[in-house]
Amino acid sequence: MLLCNTSAETGNGHNNPSEGLTINQTDGEHFIEYLNLSGTSNFPASELSWSIYEISQGVVNNGDPINQSNIFEKVTIENDVWYWEVSIFVGQLNCTCDFTIKHQSQNHHHQRTILVYLGESNHFPIIESIPSFQLPSDVYDVVLNYAVTWPISEGESLAGLNISMFKAEICQYSGEACVSNSFSVELPYTVSDDGLYVIQISQEEIGLNDGNWLFDIVFKDSFLRISNLHSKVLTFDTNPPNVTIFGNQNITEMSQTIYSILVDDGYDSSSVAITWTLTNPDGDTRALFGSEIIDDYSAKISFNESGNWSINILTIDSVGHYTRMSHIVAVENTPPVIAIDSSEELATDMSFDIANDWYFDASGSVDTVNDQLDLMFQWYLDDSLIYSGNNLTQSVLSQPGSYELKLIVTDDDGDSDEHLISLTLKQYSETNQDASFSPIILGSISVIVIILLISLIFTVKKSNGDFKLPKWKN
């Protein structure tokens, strides 16, 4: 299949009048002494100018005008239409030329051009590319239509034109210059009912590989006069692009990874459109975010869910061939990590007074951003669930004793982390309270003993009238 791309030189536009600006004469008229032309304009004649450009054989014409002015032979106005006439002395000129009339203003540009033959010599055919909307077939890959204008002088006849030909110099094209040696081929043609010359080009017959090819086309009539040059870039492309995707296929959740692609359409300077999409494990597809796109050929992607993701690449070349490729990425879930804060420094064995407030706070446990809010906290005692929540306190366990606790933190993908704690709850306050009363009791006993002794002394004294301490004998 083939696509006609840009022309290196566009047509003269002889058959495309600019709106609001006309020339009454037609292409190919012959003038010897004076060039007499007329036309109309919707713009004031004071804003118009005209130029004459010489056309050269077999080359691209971008030269300066050989004559130009903003003076007209005659101008009349009727119903806001300017009718203009020029009568230009061309007795010294022998050329195949373009006459162009222009309207130039700050916001608008209009022009109208016709082909004229001036003088007696240097006359040759002129070809102008006409857009073709004919689709390729099994026999040919592209159709080019040309309008041909040629000079007819005395002794010439149209019958001799049946031995004319189209010829092309062809080379592989990079977009700026030829990258291969050029070669010449004759291009067969037919003449349509409306007088257009129809060239049908076959990639296989010419022996061209896929790629961009520059065609420098000229027309040679039966009098061996060579026309102006028309250059056209044609793209021959029979195969879809080959796509290779590079990047890790096994990664962890929320890790950022760069993926890149290599596209080969079989030839240099191929124009390929690339579209990236991403399908998550649930089957939902989206375009890449702007922050994920590095350029057309690479992207930086974070996967926020475990499971199998698909990176999808669609490439379409300049003639419509396309390739779809998918790159499956297995995303492994990142399990949570438990972090516990406590009313005392955390250790494997913990002991608290049941009369005081105590807690185990696991809210600092971490997971990936997408799983953090959905973490589930479960506290077990002897394999029995006693509490669900991230903060275990004395409101759950309030009786003295020894407990083997296990905390399990689970994310929404089913991965978990666990932590074991040996907890002892004691009645430190009661023991200390009994001990605090011991001095009081001892003090009370001492006071009672003293009182009894004093009472005894007074009793003895009353009975003898004299108090004597007893003496011990050995």
C-alpha positions as CSV (number, residue, x, y, z in Angstrom):
1,M,0.0,0.0,0.0
2,L,1.2,3.6,-0.6
3,L,0.5,7.0,0.7
4,C,1.3,10.2,-1.2
5,N,3.0,12.6,1.2
6,T,4.1,16.2,0.7
7,S,5.3,17.6,-2.6
8,A,8.7,19.2,-2.7
9,E,7.1,21.8,-5.0
10,T,3.4,22.5,-5.2
11,G,1.4,23.2,-8.3
12,N,1.2,26.7,-9.7
13,G,-2.5,26.9,-8.8
14,H,-3.5,27.9,-12.3
15,N,-6.8,26.1,-12.0
16,N,-7.5,27.3,-8.4
17,P,-8.7,30.9,-8.6
18,S,-8.5,32.9,-5.3
19,E,-11.8,34.1,-4.0
20,G,-12.4,37.7,-4.9
21,L,-9.6,37.9,-7.5
22,T,-9.9,36.6,-11.2
23,I,-8.0,36.7,-14.5
24,N,-10.2,36.5,-17.6
25,Q,-7.5,34.7,-19.8
26,T,-6.7,31.0,-19.6
27,D,-3.4,29.1,-19.2
28,G,-1.1,28.7,-22.2
29,E,-1.9,31.8,-24.2
30,H,0.8,33.3,-26.4
31,F,1.9,36.9,-26.4
32,I,4.7,38.5,-28.5
33,E,4.8,42.3,-28.1
34,Y,2.5,43.1,-25.3
35,L,1.0,41.0,-22.5
36,N,-2.6,42.1,-22.4
37,L,-4.6,40.7,-19.5
38,S,-7.7,41.7,-17.6
39,G,-9.7,40.6,-14.6
40,T,-11.7,41.6,-11.5
41,S,-11.1,42.2,-7.9
42,N,-13.2,42.6,-4.8
43,F,-10.3,44.5,-3.3
44,P,-9.2,48.1,-4.2
45,A,-6.8,48.3,-7.1
46,S,-4.5,50.3,-4.9
47,E,-3.9,47.2,-2.9
48,L,-3.1,45.0,-5.9
49,S,0.3,44.2,-7.5
50,W,1.4,41.9,-10.3
51,S,4.6,40.0,-11.1
52,I,6.0,37.9,-14.0
53,Y,8.2,34.8,-13.1
54,E,10.2,32.9,-15.6
55,I,9.8,29.1,-15.4
56,S,12.9,26.9,-16.1
57,Q,13.0,23.4,-17.5
58,G,13.7,20.5,-15.3
59,V,14.3,22.5,-12.1
60,V,12.3,23.8,-9.1
61,N,11.4,27.4,-9.7
62,N,11.9,29.7,-6.7
63,G,13.5,32.7,-8.4
64,D,12.8,36.4,-8.3
65,P,10.3,38.0,-10.7
66,I,11.6,39.4,-14.0
67,N,9.0,42.2,-13.9
68,Q,6.7,43.5,-11.3
69,S,4.6,46.6,-10.6
70,N,1.4,47.9,-8.9
71,I,0.5,50.0,-12.0
72,F,-2.5,49.0,-14.1
73,E,-3.4,50.2,-17.6
74,K,-7.0,50.7,-16.7
75,V,-9.2,50.4,-13.6
76,T,-13.0,50.9,-13.4
77,I,-15.3,50.3,-10.4
78,E,-18.8,49.0,-10.7
79,N,-20.9,47.7,-7.8
80,D,-17.9,47.6,-5.5
81,V,-16.0,45.5,-8.0
82,W,-12.7,46.7,-9.5
83,Y,-12.2,45.8,-13.2
84,W,-8.5,45.9,-14.0
85,E,-6.5,45.7,-17.2
86,V,-2.7,45.5,-17.8
87,S,-0.8,46.0,-21.1
88,I,2.9,45.1,-20.4
89,F,5.6,45.4,-23.0
90,V,7.3,42.0,-23.4
91,G,9.0,42.5,-26.7
92,Q,12.4,41.7,-25.2
93,L,11.2,38.5,-23.4
94,N,11.3,34.9,-24.7
95,C,10.1,32.7,-21.9
96,T,7.6,30.3,-20.4
97,C,6.3,32.4,-17.6
98,D,3.8,32.8,-14.8
99,F,1.8,35.9,-14.4
100,T,0.6,36.5,-10.8
101,I,-1.7,39.1,-9.4
102,K,-1.8,39.5,-5.6
103,H,-3.7,41.2,-2.9
104,Q,-1.7,41.7,0.2
105,S,-3.0,43.2,3.4
106,Q,-2.2,42.9,7.1
107,N,-4.8,40.1,7.6
108,H,-5.3,38.6,4.2
109,H,-3.4,37.3,1.2
110,H,-4.9,36.4,-2.1
111,Q,-3.4,35.7,-5.5
112,R,-4.2,34.3,-8.9
113,T,-1.7,32.9,-11.4
114,I,-1.9,31.9,-15.1
115,L,0.7,30.4,-17.4
116,V,1.7,32.6,-20.4
117,Y,4.2,32.0,-23.3
118,L,6.0,35.3,-24.2
119,G,8.1,35.9,-27.3
120,E,9.1,33.4,-29.9
121,S,11.3,30.9,-28.1
122,N,12.1,29.1,-24.8
123,H,8.6,27.6,-24.8
124,F,8.0,24.2,-23.3
125,P,5.2,22.2,-21.6
126,I,4.1,22.9,-18.1
127,I,2.8,20.2,-15.8
128,E,0.6,20.8,-12.7
129,S,-0.2,18.2,-10.2
130,I,-4.0,17.7,-9.6
131,P,-5.1,15.9,-6.4
132,S,-6.1,12.4,-7.0
133,F,-8.6,10.5,-4.8
134,Q,-8.3,7.2,-6.6
135,L,-7.5,4.3,-4.3
136,P,-4.7,1.8,-5.0
137,S,-5.5,-1.5,-6.7
138,D,-3.8,-4.9,-7.1
139,V,-2.1,-3.6,-10.2
140,Y,-0.7,-0.2,-9.0
141,D,0.0,1.4,-5.7
142,V,-0.5,5.1,-6.5
143,V,-2.2,7.4,-9.0
144,L,-0.8,10.8,-10.0
145,N,-2.9,13.2,-12.1
146,Y,-1.4,16.0,-14.1
147,A,-2.7,18.8,-16.2
148,V,-0.4,19.5,-19.1
149,T,-0.2,22.8,-20.9
150,W,2.1,23.0,-24.0
151,P,2.8,25.7,-26.6
152,I,1.4,25.2,-30.1
153,S,3.0,27.1,-32.9
154,E,2.7,26.9,-36.7
155,G,3.6,23.5,-38.1
156,E,2.8,21.7,-34.8
157,S,-0.2,19.5,-34.3
158,L,-1.7,17.6,-31.4
159,A,-1.2,14.3,-33.2
160,G,2.4,14.4,-32.4
161,L,1.8,14.3,-28.7
162,N,1.1,10.6,-28.6
163,I,4.8,9.9,-28.4
164,S,5.3,12.1,-25.3
165,M,6.4,10.7,-22.0
166,F,6.6,11.3,-18.3
167,K,10.0,10.6,-16.7
168,A,11.1,10.5,-13.1
169,E,14.4,10.6,-11.3
170,I,13.9,8.5,-8.1
171,C,15.9,8.2,-4.9
172,Q,15.3,7.1,-1.3
173,Y,14.5,10.2,0.8
174,S,15.3,11.0,4.4
175,G,13.0,14.0,4.6
176,E,15.8,16.4,3.8
177,A,18.0,14.8,1.2
178,C,18.5,11.7,-0.9
179,V,20.1,8.8,1.0
180,S,20.6,6.6,-2.1
181,N,21.8,6.9,-5.7
182,S,19.1,8.2,-8.0
183,F,17.9,6.3,-11.1
184,S,15.7,7.2,-14.0
185,V,12.4,5.5,-15.0
186,E,9.7,6.2,-17.6
187,L,6.3,6.5,-16.1
188,P,3.5,5.1,-18.3
189,Y,0.3,7.2,-18.4
190,T,-3.1,7.4,-19.9
191,V,-5.3,10.4,-20.8
192,S,-8.6,10.7,-19.0
193,D,-11.8,12.0,-20.6
194,D,-11.3,15.4,-19.0
195,G,-7.8,15.7,-20.5
196,L,-5.8,14.9,-17.4
197,Y,-2.7,12.7,-17.7
198,V,-3.0,9.8,-15.3
199,I,0.2,8.1,-14.1
200,Q,-0.1,4.7,-12.4
201,I,2.9,3.7,-10.3
202,S,3.6,0.1,-9.2
203,Q,6.1,-0.4,-6.4
204,E,6.8,-3.9,-7.6
205,E,7.4,-3.0,-11.2
206,I,9.8,-0.2,-10.3
207,G,11.5,-2.4,-7.8
208,L,11.2,-0.2,-4.7
209,N,11.6,-1.3,-1.1
210,D,9.4,0.0,1.6
211,G,10.3,3.6,2.4
212,N,10.1,7.2,1.4
213,W,11.0,7.9,-2.2
214,L,11.5,11.2,-3.9
215,F,10.1,11.4,-7.5
216,D,11.4,14.3,-9.6
217,I,8.9,14.2,-12.5
218,V,9.1,15.9,-15.9
219,F,7.1,15.7,-19.1
220,K,8.8,15.5,-22.5
221,D,6.6,16.2,-25.5
222,S,7.0,14.9,-29.1
223,F,9.3,17.9,-29.9
224,L,11.6,16.8,-27.0
225,R,10.7,19.8,-25.0
226,I,11.1,19.1,-21.3
227,S,8.6,20.6,-18.9
228,N,9.1,22.1,-15.5
229,L,10.0,19.9,-12.6
230,H,7.5,18.6,-10.1
231,S,8.8,16.8,-7.1
232,K,6.7,14.5,-5.0
233,V,7.6,12.3,-2.0
234,L,5.8,8.9,-2.1
235,T,5.8,6.4,0.8
236,F,5.6,2.7,0.0
237,D,4.7,0.6,3.0
238,T,3.5,-2.9,2.7
239,N,4.1,-4.1,6.3
240,P,2.9,-3.1,9.8
241,P,5.4,-1.8,12.2
242,N,7.3,-4.2,14.5
243,V,7.1,-3.3,18.1
244,T,9.3,-4.5,21.0
245,I,8.5,-3.6,24.6
246,F,11.3,-3.4,27.3
247,G,10.8,-3.4,31.1
248,N,10.4,-5.6,34.2
249,Q,7.6,-8.1,34.1
250,N,7.8,-9.0,37.8
251,I,7.7,-6.1,40.3
252,T,6.4,-5.2,43.7
253,E,3.4,-3.1,44.4
254,M,3.8,0.7,44.1
255,S,7.3,0.4,42.8
256,Q,8.0,2.8,39.9
257,T,9.4,1.3,36.8
258,I,10.4,2.7,33.4
259,Y,9.1,0.9,30.2
260,S,10.3,1.7,26.7
261,I,9.5,0.5,23.2
262,L,11.4,0.0,20.0
263,V,9.4,0.6,16.8
264,D,10.7,-0.6,13.4
265,D,8.6,0.1,10.3
266,G,11.2,-1.4,8.0
267,Y,12.7,1.9,6.8
268,D,14.2,5.2,8.0
269,S,12.1,8.3,8.5
270,S,8.9,6.3,8.9
271,S,6.1,8.2,10.6
272,V,4.4,6.2,13.3
273,A,1.7,7.2,15.7
274,I,2.0,5.5,19.2
275,T,-0.7,5.1,21.8
276,W,-0.1,3.7,25.3
277,T,-2.9,2.3,27.5
278,L,-2.9,0.4,30.8
279,T,-5.2,-2.4,31.9
280,N,-5.4,-3.2,35.7
281,P,-6.1,-6.7,37.2
282,D,-9.9,-5.9,37.2
283,G,-9.9,-5.4,33.4
284,D,-10.3,-1.6,33.5
285,T,-8.3,0.2,30.8
286,R,-7.1,3.8,30.9
287,A,-4.7,6.1,29.1
288,L,-1.5,7.0,30.8
289,F,-1.4,10.0,33.0
290,G,0.7,13.0,31.9
291,S,3.0,12.4,34.8
292,E,3.7,8.9,33.6
293,I,4.7,9.8,30.0
294,I,8.3,10.5,29.4
295,D,8.1,10.7,25.6
296,D,6.4,8.7,22.8
297,Y,8.7,5.8,23.3
298,S,9.0,5.5,27.1
299,A,6.8,5.8,30.2
300,K,7.3,5.7,34.0
301,I,4.5,3.6,35.6
302,S,3.6,2.8,39.3
303,F,1.2,-0.1,39.9
304,N,-1.1,0.5,42.8
305,E,-2.6,-2.9,42.9
306,S,-1.3,-6.5,43.0
307,G,-2.1,-8.8,40.2
308,N,-1.5,-9.0,36.4
309,W,-1.4,-5.7,34.6
310,S,-1.2,-5.2,30.9
311,I,0.8,-2.4,29.2
312,N,-0.8,-2.0,25.7
313,I,0.9,-0.4,22.7
314,L,-0.9,0.6,19.5
315,T,1.3,1.8,16.6
316,I,-0.1,3.0,13.3
317,D,2.2,3.9,10.4
318,S,1.6,6.6,7.8
319,V,-0.4,4.3,5.5
320,G,-2.6,2.9,8.1
321,H,-0.9,-0.4,9.0
322,Y,-1.1,-1.0,12.7
323,T,0.3,-3.3,15.4
324,R,-1.0,-4.1,18.8
325,M,1.3,-5.4,21.5
326,S,0.8,-6.1,25.2
327,H,3.4,-6.5,27.9
328,I,2.1,-8.4,31.0
329,V,3.4,-7.3,34.3
330,A,3.0,-9.5,37.4
331,V,2.7,-7.1,40.4
332,E,3.5,-8.8,43.8
333,N,1.8,-7.3,46.8
334,T,3.9,-5.6,49.5
335,P,2.9,-7.1,52.9
336,P,2.4,-4.8,55.9
337,V,5.1,-4.3,58.6
338,I,4.0,-4.2,62.3
339,A,5.1,-1.3,64.5
340,I,3.9,-1.2,68.1
341,D,4.1,1.6,70.6
342,S,3.4,0.9,74.3
343,S,3.0,2.6,77.6
344,E,6.4,1.2,78.5
345,E,9.4,0.3,76.3
346,L,8.3,-2.6,74.1
347,A,10.0,-5.9,74.8
348,T,9.1,-9.6,74.2
349,D,8.1,-10.0,77.8
350,M,5.9,-7.2,79.2
351,S,4.5,-6.7,82.7
352,F,1.9,-4.2,83.9
353,D,0.1,-3.3,87.1
354,I,-3.6,-4.0,86.5
355,A,-4.5,-1.0,88.5
356,N,-2.7,1.4,86.1
357,D,-3.5,2.3,82.5
358,W,-1.6,0.3,79.9
359,Y,-1.8,-0.1,76.1
360,F,-0.3,-1.7,73.0
361,D,-0.8,0.7,70.0
362,A,-0.2,-0.8,66.5
363,S,-1.5,2.2,64.5
364,G,2.1,2.9,63.3
365,S,2.2,-0.2,61.3
366,V,3.1,0.5,57.6
367,D,2.1,-0.7,54.2
368,T,1.9,0.7,50.7
369,V,-0.1,3.9,50.3
370,N,-3.0,2.1,48.6
371,D,-3.3,-0.5,51.3
372,Q,-2.5,1.6,54.4
373,L,-6.1,2.7,55.2
374,D,-7.5,-0.8,54.8
375,L,-5.2,-2.7,57.2
376,M,-7.0,-5.1,59.6
377,F,-5.7,-5.6,63.2
378,Q,-6.5,-8.8,65.1
379,W,-5.3,-9.7,68.6
380,Y,-5.3,-13.4,69.5
381,L,-5.0,-15.2,72.9
382,D,-4.3,-18.9,72.6
383,D,-5.5,-18.8,69.0
384,S,-8.8,-17.2,70.0
385,L,-9.6,-13.7,68.7
386,I,-10.1,-11.4,71.6
387,Y,-10.0,-8.0,69.9
388,S,-10.1,-6.3,66.5
389,G,-8.5,-2.9,66.4
390,N,-5.1,-1.3,66.4
391,N,-5.0,-0.4,70.1
392,L,-5.2,-3.1,72.8
393,T,-5.7,-1.7,76.4
394,Q,-6.7,-2.8,79.9
395,S,-10.3,-2.6,78.9
396,V,-9.8,-5.9,77.0
397,L,-7.5,-7.7,79.6
398,S,-8.1,-6.7,83.2
399,Q,-7.5,-9.8,85.3
400,P,-4.1,-10.7,86.8
401,G,-2.4,-13.5,85.0
402,S,0.1,-14.5,82.2
403,Y,-1.0,-14.2,78.6
404,E,0.6,-15.2,75.3
405,L,-0.7,-12.5,72.8
406,K,-0.4,-12.6,69.0
407,L,-1.1,-9.6,66.8
408,I,-1.8,-10.2,63.1
409,V,-2.0,-7.3,60.7
410,T,-3.5,-8.1,57.3
411,D,-3.9,-5.9,54.1
412,D,-6.7,-6.2,51.6
413,D,-4.6,-8.5,49.4
414,G,-4.4,-11.1,52.2
415,D,-0.8,-10.7,53.1
416,S,0.0,-10.2,56.8
417,D,2.6,-9.7,59.4
418,E,2.5,-10.9,63.1
419,H,4.0,-10.1,66.4
420,L,4.2,-12.2,69.7
421,I,4.1,-10.6,73.2
422,S,4.2,-12.4,76.5
423,L,2.1,-10.3,78.9
424,T,1.9,-10.5,82.7
425,L,-0.7,-8.6,84.7
426,K,0.0,-8.4,88.4
427,Q,-1.5,-6.8,91.5
428,Y,1.5,-4.7,92.5
429,S,-0.7,-2.1,94.3
430,E,-2.3,-4.5,96.8
431,T,1.0,-5.9,97.9
432,N,2.5,-2.5,98.4
433,Q,-0.6,-1.4,100.3
434,D,-0.2,-4.3,102.8
435,A,3.4,-3.4,103.2
436,S,2.6,0.2,103.8
437,F,0.4,-0.7,106.8
438,S,3.1,-2.8,108.7
439,P,4.8,0.1,110.5
440,I,1.4,1.3,111.8
441,I,0.6,-2.1,113.2
442,L,4.0,-2.4,114.8
443,G,3.6,1.0,116.2
444,S,0.3,0.2,117.7
445,I,1.6,-3.0,119.3
446,S,4.5,-1.1,120.8
447,V,2.1,1.5,122.3
448,I,0.0,-1.3,123.8
449,V,3.0,-3.0,125.3
450,I,4.2,0.3,126.9
451,I,0.8,1.0,128.4
452,L,0.7,-2.5,129.8
453,L,4.1,-2.1,131.4
454,I,3.2,1.3,132.9
455,S,0.0,-0.2,134.3
456,L,1.9,-3.1,135.8
457,I,4.4,-0.7,137.5
458,F,1.6,1.3,139.1
459,T,-0.1,-1.8,140.4
460,V,3.1,-3.1,142.1
461,K,3.8,0.3,143.6
462,K,0.4,0.5,145.2
463,S,0.7,-3.0,146.8
464,N,4.1,-2.4,148.6
465,G,4.1,1.3,149.0
466,D,7.6,1.2,147.7
467,F,8.7,0.4,144.4
468,K,11.8,-1.6,143.9
469,L,13.2,-3.1,141.0
470,P,13.8,-6.8,141.3
471,K,17.3,-8.1,141.6
472,W,18.5,-11.2,140.0
473,K,20.6,-13.6,141.7
474,N,23.1,-15.9,140.2
